[in-house]
Amino acid sequence: MDSPISIRLGQRARQRIEREGLQAADIAIIPAAAGGPKGLILNGIDQWMFGEWLKQAPRQRRLIGASIGAWRMAAGAFHDPVAAHQRLAHHYAHQTYPDKVDAAYVSRVIRGLLDSVLDGRGGEMLTNPDYLLSVITVRGIGPLARTRGVRWREMAGFLRAAAGNAVSRSRLAGAMERVVFHDTRDDAAWLRTSFDAFASHYVGLSEQNLHSALLASGSIPLVLQAVSDIQGAPPGDYWDGGLIDYHLHLPYQRDEGLVLYPHFTDHIVPGWLDKSMPWRRARDSALENVILVSPSPSFVARLPNRKLPDRTDFKHYGQDHAARIRDWTCAIGESQRMADALAQWAEKPDLRLAQQF
């Protein structure tokens, strides 16, 4: 029977696993991509990874994510990560909307969803001795610096940004900056030396700005409102971190440890606006210590509608919320098969099953 997971290895990761096998103690960084409902398919792996495997070898690890990826990594840093991931999957799958909504309405729903996930205990993730959380957001500059919630300004600003990105990803840096909210015990030194065209700011996470940072990281332009003037951060409007760092193409090679990257697809797209540009997929040395785990085509073919949950489902199911929730819940349940397969592979890695980037 086909495996429910696909595995890709960077060259350094392959050599190390071939030489030493794979131990939980080897894992130094866990990234998590933006992607909305697609992230639900990783719930089984998240529960196994944080609830069982990594607990075998406690150590400081960096968790870094954008959008739902940031939410997943935040859940992993709770004292009870399994319960937190269960809350995240349940409340995310059960969000519902009337037929016609505006960005203010969606922002209120997502704010409530985040409240339910944090459950009044968000401070736990800032003191967990084993995990150092970083949340990636985007700060608008130029025409996107102060849209003041005016839809036509947002639309004009993002259309201009998209046009620039179509020419060159570096042109997108004229419309937005990366802002990383990070655990104050971590100086984020591995990111501070420039690795792309984007200006970056680094802001310490606190109980006062944690909720706003997580909300901003998932605030999709024109769907949600921008989050403005976050405490401790440069003034301005903040948006979904996936705009710059959709699949988190970061300088992982700067760390001596391994990077375990559960992902909803088998490739890495730098920015959200690069999705339709396969020539921009990452294949460079930044991935040399990465273990990328994703759902296999045969696994996806067994899911409802033969695809991962995604944002188009809100339109596809319309007001039939029960049907969408049923199918998303089914996909979440199926994700346990991915977790079982990864646990088996981690116990005895078969490098014949792993491809290159």
C-alpha positions as CSV (number, residue, x, y, z in Angstrom):
1,M,0.0,0.0,0.0
2,D,1.3,3.5,-0.8
3,S,2.6,5.5,2.1
4,P,0.4,8.4,3.2
5,I,3.5,10.7,3.4
6,S,6.1,12.0,1.0
7,I,9.6,12.9,2.3
8,R,12.2,15.1,0.8
9,L,15.7,15.6,2.3
10,G,18.3,18.2,2.0
11,Q,21.8,16.8,1.3
12,R,23.2,17.5,4.8
13,A,20.0,16.0,6.4
14,R,20.3,12.8,4.3
15,Q,24.0,12.3,5.1
16,R,23.4,12.8,8.8
17,I,20.4,10.4,8.9
18,E,22.4,7.8,6.8
19,R,25.2,8.1,9.3
20,E,23.4,8.4,12.6
21,G,19.7,7.6,12.1
22,L,17.2,10.1,13.3
23,Q,16.6,11.2,16.9
24,A,14.3,13.7,18.3
25,A,17.3,15.4,19.9
26,D,18.5,16.3,16.4
27,I,15.6,18.6,15.6
28,A,16.5,22.3,16.2
29,I,13.9,24.2,14.1
30,I,10.3,23.5,13.2
31,P,8.8,25.8,10.6
32,A,5.1,26.0,9.7
33,A,3.7,27.5,6.5
34,A,0.8,29.8,5.8
35,G,-2.0,28.2,3.9
36,G,-5.3,28.5,5.9
37,P,-7.3,25.3,6.1
38,K,-4.6,23.3,4.4
39,G,-2.8,23.3,7.7
40,L,-5.5,21.1,9.2
41,I,-4.1,18.1,7.4
42,L,-1.0,18.3,9.7
43,N,-3.0,18.1,12.9
44,G,-2.2,14.4,13.5
45,I,1.6,15.0,13.0
46,D,1.4,18.1,15.2
47,Q,-0.2,16.1,18.1
48,W,2.3,13.2,17.7
49,M,5.3,15.5,17.3
50,F,4.7,17.8,20.2
51,G,2.8,15.4,22.4
52,E,5.1,12.3,22.1
53,W,8.2,12.4,20.0
54,L,9.9,15.6,20.9
55,K,9.2,15.0,24.6
56,Q,11.6,12.1,24.4
57,A,14.5,14.7,24.1
58,P,13.7,18.0,25.7
59,R,15.8,20.9,24.4
60,Q,15.4,24.4,23.2
61,R,13.9,24.4,19.8
62,R,12.9,27.3,17.5
63,L,9.3,27.2,16.3
64,I,8.5,29.6,13.5
65,G,5.4,30.1,11.5
66,A,3.2,32.5,9.5
67,S,-0.6,32.6,9.5
68,I,-2.1,29.3,10.5
69,G,1.5,28.0,10.7
70,A,2.1,30.5,13.5
71,W,-1.1,29.3,15.2
72,R,0.1,25.7,14.9
73,M,3.5,26.5,16.4
74,A,1.9,28.5,19.2
75,A,-0.3,25.5,20.0
76,G,2.8,23.4,20.1
77,A,4.4,25.6,22.8
78,F,1.5,25.1,25.3
79,H,2.1,23.0,28.4
80,D,-0.5,20.6,27.0
81,P,0.2,20.8,23.3
82,V,-2.2,17.9,22.4
83,A,-5.1,19.7,23.9
84,A,-4.1,23.0,22.2
85,H,-3.8,21.4,18.8
86,Q,-7.2,19.7,19.3
87,R,-8.7,23.1,20.2
88,L,-7.1,24.7,17.1
89,A,-8.4,22.0,14.7
90,H,-11.9,22.0,16.2
91,H,-12.5,25.7,16.3
92,Y,-10.9,26.3,13.0
93,A,-13.0,23.7,11.3
94,H,-16.2,25.0,13.0
95,Q,-15.9,28.6,11.9
96,T,-19.0,29.7,10.0
97,Y,-20.1,32.8,8.1
98,P,-23.3,34.3,6.7
99,D,-23.7,34.5,3.0
100,K,-22.4,38.1,2.8
101,V,-19.8,39.4,5.2
102,D,-17.3,42.2,5.3
103,A,-13.7,42.2,6.6
104,A,-14.8,43.6,10.0
105,Y,-17.1,40.6,10.5
106,V,-14.4,38.1,9.5
107,S,-11.9,39.7,11.8
108,R,-14.3,39.4,14.7
109,V,-14.8,35.7,14.1
110,I,-11.1,35.1,13.8
111,R,-10.4,37.1,16.9
112,G,-12.9,34.9,18.8
113,L,-11.4,31.7,17.2
114,L,-7.9,32.8,18.5
115,D,-9.3,33.5,21.9
116,S,-10.7,30.0,22.0
117,V,-7.4,28.5,21.0
118,L,-5.4,30.5,23.5
119,D,-7.9,29.7,26.2
120,G,-6.6,32.4,28.5
121,R,-3.2,30.7,28.8
122,G,-1.2,32.3,26.0
123,G,1.6,33.2,28.5
124,E,2.5,29.5,28.7
125,M,4.2,29.6,25.3
126,L,6.4,32.5,26.4
127,T,7.9,30.6,29.3
128,N,8.0,27.0,27.9
129,P,11.7,26.0,28.5
130,D,11.7,23.8,25.4
131,Y,10.3,26.1,22.7
132,L,11.1,29.5,21.4
133,L,8.3,30.9,19.3
134,S,8.6,33.3,16.4
135,V,5.5,34.7,14.6
136,I,6.0,36.2,11.1
137,T,3.9,39.2,10.0
138,V,4.0,41.7,7.2
139,R,4.0,45.5,7.7
140,G,2.8,47.6,4.9
141,I,5.0,50.4,3.6
142,G,4.5,52.9,0.7
143,P,0.9,52.8,-0.5
144,L,0.2,50.1,2.1
145,A,1.5,52.0,5.0
146,R,-1.8,53.5,6.1
147,T,-4.8,52.2,4.3
148,R,-7.1,53.1,7.3
149,G,-9.4,50.2,6.4
150,V,-10.4,51.8,3.1
151,R,-11.0,48.9,0.8
152,W,-10.1,50.7,-2.5
153,R,-6.8,51.8,-0.9
154,E,-6.0,48.2,0.1
155,M,-6.9,46.9,-3.3
156,A,-4.9,49.5,-5.1
157,G,-1.9,48.9,-2.9
158,F,-1.9,45.2,-3.2
159,L,-2.5,45.2,-6.9
160,R,0.5,47.4,-7.3
161,A,2.5,45.1,-5.0
162,A,1.4,42.1,-7.1
163,A,2.4,43.8,-10.3
164,G,5.9,44.5,-8.9
165,N,6.3,40.9,-7.7
166,A,5.4,39.6,-11.1
167,V,8.5,41.3,-12.4
168,S,10.8,40.4,-9.5
169,R,10.3,39.2,-6.0
170,S,12.7,41.9,-4.8
171,R,10.2,44.6,-6.0
172,L,7.7,43.4,-3.5
173,A,10.1,44.7,-0.8
174,G,9.0,48.2,-1.9
175,A,5.5,47.5,-0.6
176,M,6.0,45.5,2.6
177,E,8.5,44.6,5.3
178,R,8.9,41.4,7.4
179,V,8.3,41.8,11.1
180,V,9.2,38.9,13.3
181,F,7.7,38.7,16.8
182,H,10.0,36.4,18.7
183,D,10.5,34.9,22.1
184,T,12.6,37.4,24.1
185,R,14.9,34.5,25.2
186,D,15.9,34.1,21.5
187,D,17.7,36.9,19.8
188,A,16.7,35.4,16.4
189,A,20.3,35.8,15.3
190,W,20.0,33.2,12.6
191,L,17.6,35.5,10.7
192,R,19.2,38.9,11.4
193,T,21.9,38.7,8.8
194,S,20.2,39.7,5.5
195,F,19.1,36.7,3.4
196,D,16.7,38.4,0.9
197,A,15.6,41.8,-0.3
198,F,13.1,42.5,2.5
199,A,13.8,44.8,5.4
200,S,13.1,43.0,8.6
201,H,12.2,44.1,12.1
202,Y,12.4,42.0,15.3
203,V,10.1,42.6,18.2
204,G,10.0,40.8,21.5
205,L,6.8,38.7,22.1
206,S,5.0,39.5,25.3
207,E,1.6,38.8,26.8
208,Q,0.6,42.3,25.7
209,N,1.3,41.8,22.0
210,L,1.0,38.0,21.6
211,H,-2.7,38.0,20.6
212,S,-2.2,40.9,18.1
213,A,0.8,39.3,16.5
214,L,-0.9,36.0,16.0
215,L,-4.0,37.8,14.6
216,A,-1.9,39.9,12.3
217,S,0.0,36.9,11.0
218,G,-3.3,35.4,9.7
219,S,-4.9,38.7,8.5
220,I,-5.4,38.0,4.8
221,P,-5.7,41.3,2.8
222,L,-9.2,42.3,1.7
223,V,-10.6,39.3,3.7
224,L,-9.7,40.5,7.2
225,Q,-8.9,44.0,8.5
226,A,-5.3,45.0,9.1
227,V,-4.0,44.9,12.7
228,S,-2.7,48.4,13.5
229,D,0.0,49.7,15.8
230,I,1.0,46.5,17.7
231,Q,2.6,47.1,21.0
232,G,6.4,47.3,20.8
233,A,6.4,47.1,17.0
234,P,7.0,49.9,14.4
235,P,3.7,51.8,13.8
236,G,1.6,50.9,10.9
237,D,-0.8,48.2,9.4
238,Y,0.1,44.6,9.8
239,W,-1.0,41.7,7.5
240,D,-0.6,38.0,6.9
241,G,3.0,36.8,7.2
242,G,2.5,34.5,4.2
243,L,2.6,37.5,1.8
244,I,6.4,37.4,2.1
245,D,6.9,34.1,3.8
246,Y,4.3,31.8,2.4
247,H,6.2,28.5,2.9
248,L,9.0,30.0,5.0
249,H,12.0,30.0,2.7
250,L,14.4,30.9,5.5
251,P,18.2,30.4,6.0
252,Y,17.9,27.1,7.8
253,Q,21.4,26.1,6.9
254,R,22.8,28.5,9.4
255,D,21.8,26.1,12.2
256,E,23.9,23.0,12.9
257,G,20.8,21.0,13.8
258,L,18.1,19.5,11.6
259,V,14.9,21.1,10.5
260,L,11.7,19.0,10.7
261,Y,9.2,20.6,8.4
262,P,5.7,19.1,8.3
263,H,4.1,20.7,5.2
264,F,0.9,20.4,3.2
265,T,2.8,20.1,-0.1
266,D,6.1,18.7,-1.3
267,H,7.7,22.0,-2.4
268,I,8.5,25.4,-0.9
269,V,7.1,28.6,-2.5
270,P,8.7,31.8,-1.1
271,G,5.8,34.2,-1.1
272,W,2.0,33.9,-1.5
273,L,2.1,35.9,-4.7
274,D,4.6,33.3,-6.1
275,K,2.1,30.4,-6.1
276,S,1.5,30.5,-9.8
277,M,5.3,30.8,-10.6
278,P,6.8,27.3,-10.3
279,W,10.2,28.7,-11.4
280,R,10.4,30.5,-8.0
281,R,10.2,27.3,-6.0
282,A,13.1,26.9,-3.5
283,R,15.8,24.4,-4.3
284,D,18.9,26.1,-2.8
285,S,21.4,25.5,0.0
286,A,19.0,26.9,2.6
287,L,17.3,23.5,2.5
288,E,20.4,21.3,3.0
289,N,19.4,20.4,6.6
290,V,15.6,20.2,6.0
291,I,13.4,17.1,6.4
292,L,10.2,18.0,4.5
293,V,7.2,15.8,5.2
294,S,4.0,16.2,3.2
295,P,0.8,14.2,2.3
296,S,1.4,11.9,-0.6
297,P,-0.8,12.0,-3.7
298,S,-2.4,8.7,-2.8
299,F,-3.3,10.0,0.6
300,V,-4.8,13.2,-0.8
301,A,-6.8,11.1,-3.3
302,R,-8.7,9.4,-0.4
303,L,-9.8,12.7,1.2
304,P,-13.2,14.2,0.7
305,N,-13.3,15.9,-2.8
306,R,-9.9,14.3,-3.4
307,K,-8.1,17.4,-2.1
308,L,-6.9,19.1,1.0
309,P,-9.3,21.5,2.8
310,D,-8.8,25.0,1.5
311,R,-10.4,28.4,1.5
312,T,-12.3,27.7,-1.7
313,D,-14.4,25.3,0.4
314,F,-16.2,28.3,2.0
315,K,-17.6,29.1,-1.5
316,H,-18.0,25.5,-2.6
317,Y,-20.2,24.5,0.4
318,G,-21.8,27.9,0.7
319,Q,-24.3,27.9,3.6
320,D,-24.1,24.1,4.0
321,H,-21.8,24.5,7.0
322,A,-22.5,21.0,8.3
323,A,-21.2,19.4,5.1
324,R,-18.0,21.4,5.1
325,I,-17.4,20.8,8.8
326,R,-18.0,17.1,8.2
327,D,-15.5,16.9,5.4
328,W,-12.9,19.0,7.2
329,T,-13.3,16.9,10.3
330,C,-12.9,13.8,8.2
331,A,-9.6,15.2,6.8
332,I,-8.4,16.0,10.3
333,G,-9.1,12.4,11.3
334,E,-7.3,11.0,8.3
335,S,-4.2,13.0,9.3
336,Q,-3.5,10.5,12.0
337,R,-2.4,8.1,9.2
338,M,0.3,10.6,8.3
339,A,1.4,10.8,11.9
340,D,1.6,7.0,12.2
341,A,3.7,6.8,9.0
342,L,6.1,9.5,10.1
343,A,6.5,7.9,13.5
344,Q,7.4,4.6,11.8
345,W,9.8,6.3,9.4
346,A,11.5,8.3,12.2
347,E,12.0,5.1,14.2
348,K,13.8,3.4,11.3
349,P,14.4,5.8,8.4
350,D,14.3,4.2,4.9
351,L,16.2,6.6,2.7
352,R,15.0,4.9,-0.4
353,L,11.6,6.4,0.4
354,A,13.0,10.0,0.6
355,Q,13.5,12.2,-2.5
356,Q,15.7,15.3,-3.0
357,F,14.4,18.8,-3.4
